Amino acid sequence: MRIAVLSERDSAEPRVAAVPETVKKFKALGADVVVQSGAGTKAGIPDGEFEAAGATVAGSAEEAAREADLVLKVRRPAAEELSIFKRGATVVAIMDPYGNEQALKGLADAGIDAFAMELMPRITRAQVMDVLSSQANLAGYRAVVDGAAEYGRAMPMMMTAAGTVPAARVFVMGVGVAGLQAIATARRLGAVVTATDVRPATKEQVESLGAKFVAVEDEEFKQAETSGGYAKEMSAEYQKKQAELVKGHIAKQDIVITTALIPGRPAPKLVSEEMVASMKPGSVLVDLAVERGGNVAGAKPGEIVTTPNGAKIVGHLNVAGRLAATASSLYARNLYAFIETLVDKESKALAIKWDDELVKATNLTRDGSVVHASFQPKTEGAASEAGAVGLAKAEPGKSPATGAA
């Protein structure tokens, strides 16, 4: 079994799909691991560390992927990469399938068996494989760090001989994995933290971290969660009531962090232009959903926008990737945990069990066709079952997935 670890074609993607720790584990499974030269450079991993772990370093993607049975990447392979893979190769990455039907068709036409890590079902068995959670956790942490960096004041309350410095007020909108980590990080930095989410189960989680929960708690609120643990899209009436509540609250905040994403849909608008205009000069909004259209009116992907009233809207892309070394380490462990289930321990070869629930949930293409029920072409009579599982990012996320969840 030959495993190829390739560099990312996107210059804005610093993460890598394997680290020396997982290379050693793949070697223990009986695999030959080939890493493209420079694949780990942006994540702080030189070629020599991969070689010390037992990998072979190849000078090019073509050399690394030649005859590879399994190809590991962070992001979906670009169209121009597909020609370097052998037909029947298995490719595992964050595939960002929603709205990218042509890219999926390209994978199928190339004879690739493609697996999307962000579609991993949120069940106990798959927790260690959950890339959305591992990357969103880091994005939530980094969002607070980025917000604090742009905020021109101290975060904690400080009592000094020159007087008292008040604590910053931080408001987190969307209490998934990213939101919970943002709350915890802001609390550690000494901020006064409030948070909101449409899912009733999050209230207890918010309060357990020492933050105050802010939401319209009516009957619709009590039913606002899917069986997969994601937020449902709320009615226009509820959104109006929630917006009125948030409107008065947000004007008093110093830092606002938004993390709300709905599987397969554009990010919901949570912060209107009016709300942004109500904020104080020097206040900061960090939009973790900017890659999916953004939660904040006026947010621009990859930019920090200063509004007429002196507030800043931070729209960094690939926020988990801003912690490339840590993000790569966690993502690589997620990949290994999944791939280990695809390998026959005796023959030391790929032996994918196509009826396994993890395989069925994540497999996009096989034998020249798009096979995932949610992404089959409608012309073939397989209309999309909206919101089946997963979250295309972000993150990052998101990235997808790569960003928030």
C-alpha positions as CSV (number, residue, x, y, z in Angstrom):
1,M,0.0,0.0,0.0
2,R,1.5,3.3,-1.1
3,I,0.3,6.5,0.5
4,A,1.0,9.9,-1.0
5,V,0.9,13.2,1.0
6,L,0.8,16.1,-1.4
7,S,1.4,19.9,-1.0
8,E,-1.6,22.1,-1.3
9,R,-2.0,24.0,-4.6
10,D,-3.7,26.9,-2.9
11,S,-1.0,29.3,-1.7
12,A,-3.3,30.4,1.1
13,E,-3.5,26.9,2.6
14,P,-0.6,26.3,5.0
15,R,-1.8,23.0,6.5
16,V,-0.5,19.5,5.5
17,A,-2.4,16.2,5.6
18,A,0.2,14.2,7.5
19,V,2.8,14.9,10.3
20,P,5.7,12.7,11.4
21,E,3.6,11.2,14.1
22,T,1.0,9.8,11.7
23,V,3.7,8.8,9.1
24,K,5.1,6.5,11.8
25,K,1.6,5.1,12.4
26,F,1.1,4.5,8.7
27,K,4.4,2.7,8.4
28,A,3.3,0.5,11.3
29,L,0.2,-0.4,9.2
30,G,2.6,-1.6,6.5
31,A,2.3,1.3,4.2
32,D,5.0,3.0,2.1
33,V,4.6,6.8,2.6
34,V,5.7,9.3,0.0
35,V,5.6,13.0,0.9
36,Q,5.9,15.8,-1.7
37,S,8.9,17.9,-0.9
38,G,7.9,21.1,0.9
39,A,4.4,19.8,1.8
40,G,5.0,20.6,5.5
41,T,7.1,23.7,5.2
42,K,4.3,26.2,6.0
43,A,3.2,24.1,9.0
44,G,6.8,24.1,10.4
45,I,7.6,20.6,9.3
46,P,10.8,20.3,7.1
47,D,11.3,17.4,4.8
48,G,13.9,15.9,7.1
49,E,11.4,15.3,9.8
50,F,9.2,13.3,7.4
51,E,12.3,11.3,6.3
52,A,13.2,10.6,10.0
53,A,9.8,9.2,10.5
54,G,10.2,6.8,7.7
55,A,8.7,8.6,4.7
56,T,10.3,9.0,1.3
57,V,10.4,12.6,0.0
58,A,9.5,13.1,-3.7
59,G,10.5,16.1,-5.7
60,S,7.1,16.7,-7.3
61,A,3.4,15.9,-6.9
62,E,3.6,13.7,-10.0
63,E,6.4,11.6,-8.5
64,A,4.7,11.4,-5.1
65,A,1.3,10.4,-6.5
66,R,2.6,7.9,-9.1
67,E,1.0,4.5,-8.4
68,A,-0.3,5.8,-5.0
69,D,-3.2,3.7,-3.7
70,L,-4.2,6.4,-1.3
71,V,-3.7,10.2,-1.6
72,L,-4.0,12.5,1.4
73,K,-4.7,16.2,1.1
74,V,-6.2,19.0,3.1
75,R,-8.4,20.4,0.3
76,R,-10.1,18.8,-2.7
77,P,-7.6,18.2,-5.6
78,A,-7.7,20.9,-8.3
79,A,-8.9,19.8,-11.7
80,E,-5.3,20.0,-13.1
81,E,-4.1,17.6,-10.4
82,L,-6.5,14.8,-11.3
83,S,-4.4,13.6,-14.2
84,I,-1.5,12.6,-11.9
85,F,-3.6,10.1,-9.9
86,K,-4.0,6.5,-11.2
87,R,-7.6,5.4,-11.8
88,G,-9.0,3.7,-8.8
89,A,-6.9,5.7,-6.4
90,T,-8.5,6.7,-3.1
91,V,-8.3,10.4,-2.2
92,V,-9.2,11.7,1.2
93,A,-9.5,15.4,1.9
94,I,-11.9,18.2,2.9
95,M,-13.8,18.1,-0.3
96,D,-16.2,21.1,0.0
97,P,-18.9,19.3,-2.1
98,Y,-21.8,21.7,-1.6
99,G,-22.3,23.7,-4.8
100,N,-19.3,22.1,-6.5
101,E,-21.1,19.6,-8.7
102,Q,-18.6,20.0,-11.6
103,A,-15.7,19.4,-9.3
104,L,-17.3,16.1,-8.1
105,K,-18.0,15.1,-11.7
106,G,-14.3,15.7,-12.4
107,L,-13.3,13.4,-9.6
108,A,-15.7,10.7,-10.8
109,D,-14.6,11.0,-14.4
110,A,-11.0,10.6,-13.3
111,G,-11.9,7.3,-11.7
112,I,-11.1,8.6,-8.2
113,D,-12.7,7.1,-5.0
114,A,-13.1,10.4,-3.2
115,F,-13.9,10.7,0.5
116,A,-15.0,14.0,2.2
117,M,-13.8,14.2,5.8
118,E,-16.2,17.0,6.7
119,L,-19.1,14.6,6.0
120,M,-18.1,12.3,8.9
121,P,-21.2,11.5,10.9
122,R,-21.3,12.9,14.4
123,I,-21.5,9.6,16.3
124,T,-19.4,8.3,19.2
125,R,-17.3,6.0,17.0
126,A,-16.3,8.8,14.7
127,Q,-15.4,11.5,17.2
128,V,-11.7,11.0,16.7
129,M,-12.2,11.5,13.0
130,D,-14.3,14.7,13.2
131,V,-12.3,17.3,11.3
132,L,-15.0,19.9,11.6
133,S,-14.6,19.8,15.4
134,S,-10.8,19.7,15.5
135,Q,-10.5,22.6,13.1
136,A,-13.4,24.7,14.4
137,N,-12.0,24.4,17.9
138,L,-8.8,26.1,16.8
139,A,-10.8,28.7,14.7
140,G,-12.8,29.6,17.8
141,Y,-9.6,30.1,19.8
142,R,-7.9,32.1,17.0
143,A,-11.0,34.3,16.6
144,V,-10.6,35.6,20.1
145,V,-6.9,36.1,19.6
146,D,-7.5,38.0,16.4
147,G,-10.3,40.0,18.0
148,A,-8.1,41.0,20.9
149,A,-5.2,41.9,18.6
150,E,-7.5,44.4,16.7
151,Y,-9.1,45.7,19.9
152,G,-7.1,48.7,21.1
153,R,-7.7,48.0,24.8
154,A,-6.9,45.4,27.4
155,M,-9.2,42.3,27.8
156,P,-9.2,41.7,31.6
157,M,-10.2,44.1,34.3
158,M,-7.1,45.7,35.8
159,M,-6.9,47.5,39.1
160,T,-3.9,49.8,39.0
161,A,-2.5,52.8,40.9
162,A,-3.6,54.9,38.0
163,G,-7.2,53.6,38.1
164,T,-9.3,50.6,37.1
165,V,-9.4,49.3,33.5
166,P,-12.8,47.7,32.8
167,A,-13.0,44.2,31.3
168,A,-13.8,43.9,27.6
169,R,-17.3,42.7,26.7
170,V,-17.3,39.8,24.3
171,F,-20.4,38.5,22.6
172,V,-20.3,35.1,20.8
173,M,-23.0,34.3,18.2
174,G,-23.3,30.6,17.4
175,V,-22.3,28.2,20.1
176,G,-21.0,25.2,18.3
177,V,-17.5,23.9,18.7
178,A,-15.9,27.1,17.6
179,G,-18.3,29.2,19.7
180,L,-17.6,27.2,22.9
181,Q,-13.9,27.5,22.4
182,A,-14.3,31.3,21.8
183,I,-16.2,31.6,25.0
184,A,-13.6,29.6,27.0
185,T,-10.7,31.6,25.5
186,A,-12.3,35.0,26.1
187,R,-13.1,34.0,29.6
188,R,-9.5,33.0,30.2
189,L,-8.4,36.4,28.9
190,G,-10.7,38.0,31.6
191,A,-13.5,39.3,29.4
192,V,-17.1,39.5,30.4
193,V,-18.7,37.0,28.0
194,T,-22.3,36.6,26.6
195,A,-23.4,34.2,23.9
196,T,-26.4,33.2,21.8
197,D,-27.6,30.3,19.7
198,V,-30.9,28.9,18.5
199,R,-30.3,25.5,20.0
200,P,-31.7,25.1,23.5
201,A,-29.1,22.6,24.5
202,T,-26.4,25.2,24.2
203,K,-27.7,27.3,27.1
204,E,-26.4,25.0,29.7
205,Q,-23.0,24.7,27.9
206,V,-22.7,28.5,27.8
207,E,-23.5,28.9,31.4
208,S,-21.1,26.1,32.4
209,L,-18.3,28.1,30.9
210,G,-19.2,31.1,33.0
211,A,-20.9,33.1,30.3
212,K,-24.4,34.5,30.1
213,F,-26.9,33.1,27.6
214,V,-28.9,35.6,25.4
215,A,-31.8,34.3,23.3
216,V,-35.6,34.5,22.7
217,E,-36.6,31.3,24.4
218,D,-40.0,30.5,22.8
219,E,-41.5,27.3,21.5
220,E,-39.7,27.5,18.2
221,F,-36.4,27.9,20.1
222,K,-37.1,24.6,22.0
223,Q,-37.3,22.7,18.7
224,A,-34.4,24.4,16.9
225,E,-31.9,21.5,16.5
226,T,-31.5,18.7,14.0
227,S,-31.0,15.1,14.9
228,G,-27.4,15.6,13.8
229,G,-26.8,18.3,16.4
230,Y,-26.8,21.2,13.9
231,A,-28.9,24.4,14.1
232,K,-32.1,24.5,12.0
233,E,-32.9,27.5,9.9
234,M,-35.3,29.6,11.9
235,S,-38.5,31.2,10.7
236,A,-38.6,34.9,9.7
237,E,-40.7,35.7,12.7
238,Y,-38.2,34.2,15.1
239,Q,-35.3,35.8,13.4
240,K,-37.0,39.2,13.8
241,K,-37.6,38.7,17.5
242,Q,-34.0,37.5,18.0
243,A,-32.7,40.4,16.0
244,E,-34.5,42.9,18.2
245,L,-33.0,41.3,21.4
246,V,-29.5,41.2,19.9
247,K,-29.8,44.7,18.5
248,G,-29.8,46.3,22.0
249,H,-27.2,43.9,23.3
250,I,-24.7,44.2,20.5
251,A,-24.4,48.0,20.9
252,K,-22.8,47.6,24.3
253,Q,-20.2,45.0,23.2
254,D,-16.5,45.5,22.5
255,I,-15.9,42.3,20.5
256,V,-18.4,40.2,18.7
257,I,-17.5,36.8,17.3
258,T,-19.9,35.1,14.8
259,T,-19.7,31.4,14.0
260,A,-23.1,30.4,12.6
261,L,-23.2,28.0,9.6
262,I,-26.0,25.8,8.2
263,P,-25.0,22.6,6.3
264,G,-25.1,23.2,2.5
265,R,-26.5,26.7,2.7
266,P,-25.1,30.3,2.8
267,A,-24.2,31.5,6.3
268,P,-27.2,33.2,8.0
269,K,-27.0,37.0,8.4
270,L,-26.9,37.7,12.1
271,V,-25.5,41.2,12.3
272,S,-27.2,43.9,10.2
273,E,-25.7,47.1,9.0
274,E,-27.8,48.9,11.6
275,M,-26.3,46.7,14.4
276,V,-22.7,47.3,13.1
277,A,-23.4,51.1,13.0
278,S,-24.6,50.9,16.6
279,M,-21.3,49.7,17.9
280,K,-18.7,51.9,19.6
281,P,-15.6,53.2,17.8
282,G,-12.7,50.7,18.3
283,S,-15.1,47.7,18.7
284,V,-14.4,44.6,16.7
285,L,-16.5,42.0,14.8
286,V,-14.8,38.7,13.9
287,D,-16.8,36.8,11.2
288,L,-15.8,33.1,11.1
289,A,-18.4,32.4,8.4
290,V,-17.1,34.9,5.9
291,E,-16.1,32.1,3.5
292,R,-19.8,31.1,3.2
293,G,-21.1,34.6,2.7
294,G,-20.6,35.8,6.3
295,N,-22.8,36.4,9.3
296,V,-21.9,40.1,9.5
297,A,-23.2,42.7,7.0
298,G,-20.2,44.4,5.3
299,A,-17.7,41.6,6.0
300,K,-15.3,41.0,3.2
301,P,-13.4,37.7,2.7
302,G,-9.7,38.1,3.5
303,E,-10.0,41.7,4.6
304,I,-10.3,43.8,7.8
305,V,-12.9,46.5,7.1
306,T,-13.1,49.7,9.1
307,T,-16.7,51.0,9.2
308,P,-17.6,54.7,9.1
309,N,-18.3,54.5,12.9
310,G,-14.8,53.2,13.6
311,A,-15.7,49.5,14.2
312,K,-13.6,46.8,12.6
313,I,-15.0,43.8,10.8
314,V,-12.4,41.0,10.6
315,G,-12.8,38.5,7.7
316,H,-9.8,36.3,7.8
317,L,-10.0,33.2,5.6
318,N,-9.0,29.7,6.7
319,V,-8.8,30.8,10.4
320,A,-7.8,27.3,11.6
321,G,-4.9,27.5,9.1
322,R,-3.6,30.6,10.9
323,L,-2.5,28.0,13.5
324,A,-1.0,25.8,10.8
325,A,1.2,23.5,12.9
326,T,-1.5,22.7,15.5
327,A,-4.2,22.4,12.8
328,S,-2.1,20.1,10.7
329,S,-1.4,17.9,13.7
330,L,-5.0,17.5,14.6
331,Y,-6.2,17.1,11.0
332,A,-3.5,14.4,10.4
333,R,-4.7,12.5,13.5
334,N,-8.3,12.7,12.2
335,L,-7.2,11.3,8.9
336,Y,-5.2,8.5,10.4
337,A,-8.1,7.4,12.6
338,F,-10.4,7.1,9.6
339,I,-7.9,5.5,7.3
340,E,-7.0,2.9,9.9
341,T,-10.6,1.6,9.5
342,L,-10.0,1.2,5.7
343,V,-6.9,-1.1,6.0
344,D,-6.9,-4.8,6.4
345,K,-4.4,-5.5,9.2
346,E,-3.4,-8.9,7.8
347,S,-2.9,-8.1,4.1
348,K,-1.7,-4.6,5.0
349,A,-3.7,-3.3,2.0
350,L,-6.7,-1.0,1.5
351,A,-9.8,-3.1,2.0
352,I,-12.7,-0.6,2.1
353,K,-15.9,-1.9,3.6
354,W,-18.4,-0.1,1.3
355,D,-21.3,-0.9,3.6
356,D,-19.7,0.6,6.7
357,E,-21.6,3.7,8.0
358,L,-18.5,5.9,8.0
359,V,-17.7,5.0,4.4
360,K,-21.3,5.5,3.2
361,A,-21.5,8.9,4.9
362,T,-18.2,10.2,3.4
363,N,-17.8,8.5,0.0
364,L,-18.5,11.0,-2.8
365,T,-17.4,9.2,-5.9
366,R,-16.7,5.5,-6.9
367,D,-16.2,3.6,-10.1
368,G,-16.6,6.6,-12.3
369,S,-19.8,7.9,-10.7
370,V,-21.0,10.3,-8.0
371,V,-22.4,7.9,-5.4
372,H,-23.3,10.1,-2.4
373,A,-27.1,10.5,-2.2
374,S,-26.8,14.2,-1.4
375,F,-24.7,15.1,-4.4
376,Q,-25.9,12.9,-7.3
377,P,-26.9,14.9,-10.4
378,K,-30.6,15.6,-10.4
379,T,-30.8,14.6,-14.0
380,E,-30.2,11.0,-12.8
381,G,-33.3,11.3,-10.6
382,A,-31.4,11.6,-7.4
383,A,-32.5,14.9,-5.9
384,S,-30.4,16.2,-3.1
385,E,-31.5,15.3,0.4
386,A,-30.7,18.7,1.9
387,G,-28.7,18.9,5.1
388,A,-28.0,15.1,5.3
389,V,-24.7,15.4,7.2
390,G,-21.6,17.5,7.3
391,L,-20.7,21.1,6.9
392,A,-18.9,22.6,4.0
393,K,-16.7,25.5,5.0
394,A,-16.0,26.8,6.9
395,E,-14.8,25.4,8.7
396,P,-13.2,26.4,6.4
397,G,-14.2,26.1,6.9
398,K,-14.7,25.1,7.5
399,S,-13.2,25.7,5.1
400,P,-14.7,25.2,5.1
401,A,-14.8,23.7,7.6
402,T,-12.2,24.8,8.0
403,G,-13.6,27.5,10.0
404,A,-16.7,27.3,12.3
405,A,-19.2,24.7,13.3
